[in-house]
């Protein structure tokens, strides 16, 4: 953990410092079924503590991201969390809406880590995709 990090959990701090381009960390609600063998960090303390949003807010300051995926189903089933995420990433072009099964559940087996929160709302899952701090992807397209 570097000196300015707010992460006290050693396992989570290690993932944050080693996340590479294209690797994913999934911040999951309490009900997301995680396949056997997928590295999982259970952070739930009591219902709603911590929330998906609390964990995402912390990680967005700690990680270099290339993309943030949320379920398109949030637009109807979890408008409050969706709006919080839209607001959090409004100054970026990172947020992508994907089908929950295809874009989130089917990607779980490739996750570097699934962080299981105590979020108790539907589709309360966020996929954080690692980016690069030293390379502007628009340079590659020139």
N, C-alpha and C positions, 0 to 999 in steps of 0.2 A: 504494500500500500504506500503510495507516495504521500509526501507530507501534507498536501492539500486535500487529499481524499477524505470523504466523510464515511466511507464504507468500513465498518468494523468487522464484518464477517470475513474471515480469512479466505474461505473458499470462494466467495463472491469476488473479493478483491483480486484473487489470482486469475479468475476468468476475465475480469475487466482488463487486467494488464496484459493478457495474452490473446485477446480476441483479434483475429486477423480479418483481412478483407474477405467478404463473402460468408464468413462464419456467422452463425446466428445464436442469439440468446432469446428464449421465449419467456415472457412474463405472463404467467397463466393464472386464470381464475381457479377457485377451489374445486370446481367440477370437471376441469379438463382432464380427460383420460390420457395419461402419459404411458406410452408403450414400455414394456419391460426392457431394461437395459439402457434406457436413455438417462444420461446423468441428470439428476433432479435435486434441487435444493428446496426443501420444505421450509417456508418462512412463516406459515400461518400460525398465529398465536391464539386468536379468538375470532369469531365471525366478523369479517370486515377489517381485521388488523393483521398485516398491512393490506392496503388496497392495491390494485393494479396500478393506479395512478401514482401512489406514493413511491412505488418501486421504479416506475418508468421515469418519473421526475428526477429521482436520484441518478439513475443510469444515464439519462440524456446529458448530464453534466460530466459524467465520467468516461463515456465511450465516444469514439469517433464512429459516426454512422454514415452508411450510404443509403439506407432505406429503413422505413418503419412501416410494417404491415399491420393493418387491422381488418377485421371481417366487415365486408359490405353489409352484412345482416345487422350490424350495429345501428345503421341508419333508421331502422324500425324497432329493434328490440332493446337498444341500450343507448338512447339519444344523449343522455347526460354524460356518460363516459366518452362517447364519440366526440361530443363538443369540447370536452376538456382536452382531449388529445389533439383535435384540430387546432385549438387555441395554443397549446404547448408548442406545436411544430409549425405555427402559422408563418414564422419568419424564414422557413426553409421550404424546399420542395421534396422533402423526404417521405411524406405520408402517402401510402398506397393502400387502396381498398381492394381486398381480394375475397374470393369465396372462402368461407370459413373452413370447409372440409379440404378443398384443394390447396388453398394458400396457407393454411395454418396447421390443421390436424395432420395432413399428409407430409408436412415438413418436419414434424417433431423428431423423427428418427435421425435427422441430420443435425439437430441442434447441439451446440457445444454444451449448453446447459438449459434446463427448464427450471424456472424459478416459480414454484407454486405459492401463490399468495392466498389470502383469505377473502378475496373478492367474491361476492355472492350475487353478482348480476350476470345476465346472459351475455355471451360473447365477450367476456372481459379479458381477452387475450391479446397480446401485442408481440409481434416478432421484430426484434431489433437486429439489423444486419450490419456487420462491421464494415467500416470504410477505411480510407487511408488519409492520414494527416499530412503526408508529404507529397501527395500527387493529386492534382485537380483533374477529375475525369474528363472535363471538357477539353483538356489539352490533348487527350488521346483521340478525340473526334476531329481534330483539326487536320 
